[in-house]
Amino acid sequence: HSMKTRVPFLSTIMNYIVRRKGKQIRPIVVLYSAGLCGEIGERTYRGAALVELLHTATLVHDDVVDESYQRRGFFSVNALWKNKIAVLVGDYLLSRGLLLSIDAGDYDLLQISSRAVRDMSEGELMQLERSRFLDITEPVYFEIIRQKTASLIASCCAIGAASAGANKELTDRFHAFGEKIGIAFQIRDDLFDFGDNDSGKPSGIDIKEKKLTLPLIHALKQVSPGSAKEILKLIKSKTPDKEKLTRVTAFVNENNGMEYARNVMIQLKEEAFAILDNHATRNELDMRALVDFVIDRKH
């Protein structure tokens, strides 16, 4: 209902966006986090809607930026209605999220989510700037991921906690917790790229887009500068995607990239639990279920 509009054409696009919804991980994280801190009420549902509106706005804009014509097997808004309309629709979604919070006086939730939007833009720009040179080190990778991916999941945890009446200290702890699982969530994605998924087939999307992922960054560190240069040259080259993917995947596996990334992911998960350990959450099992849901996805 946050999507209602007086413009019939806009209604058509909104209906399309609502129909092609994904796994809704983010609103679920908001509800879960609220449940661990107190009662799930109207404020929690508004917080979940706010996150989903902002997230959808960034996706619509991302598709324009990436000149991407499909998302999850559906056409993107820009593929069907052109860039100009997609940018305006993204702005519209953003404003609906802001108004939802302002009209209800949820200024604290709005502050948390607005910081996430700022971080996401910064992370995206940092990645664009760095990927031109493919010189991403591990600390830079984590900084980009923290802003680009983890900041939104962290804000979901914090919004959930705050919406259920958690104090600032506890809300901050939930934010830190979310940041850890958000980074682990991204590493999970990195692993999919090299075939750690149900089909066992590498998707290779990141390699195609010349993005450096954690398994690859680690593998590059294990070999001589000369060999690393060869691989980077291969990624940048016009070699057919299939051959490129086979060679890069073999290189990553030979140099323990997958195993390393998987271990980092498990460690982040443990660190996340440690942050909330001495908070008597309602149910430790729920917390674990939430983290496993976010991280142990198969697609």
N, C-alpha and C positions, 0 to 999 in steps of 0.2 A: 504493500500500500504506500510505501515511500516513493513509488515510481509513478503515481498518478499525475497526469498532465492535461492541460486544456488543448494542447496542440495535437490533432489527430495523427499527423505524420510522426510526431515524436512518440506517441503511444505505440505506433507500429514498431518502431525501433526498440522501445522499452520491452514490449512483449517478446520480441526476438531475443533480446539480451537475457531476460528472465528464463526463457525456455532453454537456453543453452548453458545453464548453470553447471558448474563442475562439482567437485566433491564437497564444497562448502566447509572446508577444513577450518577456515578462520572464524566464522560465526560459532561453530561448535566449540572451538577453543575458548571463546568469550564465555559461553554458557557453562562450560566445564569449570573454568577458573572461578566464576561467580559461585557455583555450587560448592566449591571447596572453601569459600570464605564466608558463606552465609546463605541467605535466601535469594533465589532467582526471581526478580520482579520485573515490572515494566521498564525500569531503568536499564536492566540487563538486556532486555530485548531491543531497546533503542540503541544500546551500545553495539550489539551484534549487527543491527541494520546499518549503523553508521560505518562500521568497519567494512561491511560488504559493499556499500555504496562507494566508499573511497577506493576500495580495492578494484571494483569494476571500472571506475573512472580511470585508474592508472592502467588497467589492462587495455581499455579502448585506446588510450593515448599511446601505450607501448606498441600496439599493432601498427599505428601510424608511423611511429618512429622507426620501427623495424621493417616497414613496408611489408608487413606480414598479411597474407590474405586468408589464412585459416587459423583457427584456434580450436583445439580439441575436435577436429573433424568438421567443425562448422565454419562457414565463411565469417571473416571478421567484419565489423561494422564498416570499416573503410573499404573493404572489398565490395560490399553491396551498395554503399551510399557515398563513397568518395571521402577523401581525407578531411575536407573542410567540415563536412557534417560530423564525422567521427570526433574531431577536436571539439566541436560545439557540444556534442552529446556528452563527451567526457567532462566538460566544464559544467554542464547541467547536472550530471550525477554528483559532482563535487559539491555544488551548491545545495543540492537536496540533502546531502549528508550534513553539511554545516547547519542548515536551517533546522533539520530534525533535532540537533542537539541544542541549538540556541533557543528555539521555541519552547523547549522543555526545561531550559536552564541547566543542562548538563555540561557546564563549562569545563569541569575537570576532565570529563571524557573527551571533550573536543580538544583540549590542550594535549592530551596524550596522543590522540590520533593525528593531530596536525604536525606534531614533532616527527611522527613516523613518515608522513608524506614528505616533509623536508628532507629527512634522512634518505628516503628512497630516491629522490631526485638527485641528491648529491652522489649517492652510490652509483647510480646509473651513469651520471656524467663522468665520474672518476673511471668507471670501467670503459666507457667509450674512448676516453682520452688515452688510457693505458693500452687498450687492445690494439691500437694502431701500431704500437711498437712491439707487442707481445713480450713485454719485459716485466711480467707480473711475478713478484716474489711472494712467498707464503704470507708474510705480514700484510702486504698490500691486498692479497686475495681475501684474507680474513676481514680486513677493514671494508672492502667492497661488499662482501657478503653480509657483514653485520648491518650495513646501512640498507643495502638493496633488498634483502630477503628477510633477515632476522628482525629488523626494526618493526615490521608489520605484525609478525607473530608475537613479538614482545609486547606490542601495544594491545593486542587481543587479550593477552594474559592480564595486563595491567588494567585494562578497561573492565574486564570481567570482575577482577578483585574489587576495584573501586566502586563498581556498580552495586556490589553486594555489601558495601559499607566498610571495606577494609581501610585501615588508616594509611597514612602516607608511607610509613616504613614498610608495611606489608605489601602495599601496592608496588613499591620500588623493588621489593624482593621478587614479586611475581614478574615484573618487567625483566629483571636480570635472568630469571628462570627461563622466560620466553625467548630471550636473546640466545641462550645456549641451545635450546631445542630448535630455534630458527636456523641457526648455523648448521646443526646436524641435519635438518630437513634439506638444506641446500646440498650438503655433501651426499645425501641419499640420491639427489638428482644427478649429481656428478657421476655417481657409480652407475646409474641407469645408462648414462651416455656410453659407458664401456661394456654394456651387456649384462650388468647385474640386475636382471629383472626376470619376470615370468617367462618371457619368450627366449631369454638367454641371448637374444640378438642385440648387438650394440645399436643404440639409436643414432649415435654420432652427430646429433644436432649441434652440440657445442663445437665439435671439431669443424663442422661445416661453417659455423659462424665465427670460426677462429677465436673461440673463447678459451682461456686457459682455466682448467678445472684442477681441483686438488690432486687427484691421482696423477695427472700429467705434470703438474708443477713438481711433485715429489720425484717422479721418475727422471725428470730433466736434471734434478740436483744430483742424481746418483752417477751421472756419466760425465765424461770429459766435456769441456766447453765446445770442442769441435763436434762431438756427436750430438750435443744438445742443439747446436746451430743447424745441423743436418735435419733434425726432426722439425724444428721451427720453420725451416725453409720448405720442408715437405707440406706442413700445414698451410703455409701461405701460398703454396704453388697451385698451379691449375690441374694438378693430378686429379683424375676422376675420383669422385667421393668414395666409391666403394674400395678402391685400392688404398686410398689415403687412410680410410678408417681401419682397414685390416692391418696396415703397417703400424699405425699409431697405437692401436689396441695391443698389438703384440709387444711393442716397445714398453708400454705402460705395465703390462703383465710381467715382462722380463725383469723390470726394475721395481717390483713390489709396490707399484702405485696404488693398486686397488686395496691391497692388504693394509697399507699405511692409512689410507683414507677411512677405511672401515674402522680401524682402531681409534682414529681421532673421533669418529662419530660416536663410538661407544663411550669414550672418555667424556665427551661433552654431555652425554646423557647422564652419566654418573655425577658430573659436576652440577648439572641442573638439579638433580634430586638433592644433592648436598645443600644447595641454596635454600630449599624449602624444608630440609630435614627437621630443623628444630621449630618449625611452625606446625602446630598441631592441626594439620589440614584434616578435614572431616574424614577423609578416607584415602590413605596412602595408595590403596589399590586403584582407586579412580585416577589418581595422578599418574600412576604408571601406565594405566590403560590409555590415558590421553597422549602421553609421550610416545607410546608404541604406535598409536593410531597415526600420529603426525609423522613419525620417522620410519616405521617399518612398512611403508607402503610398497606396493609392488608395481605401481605405475604412476 
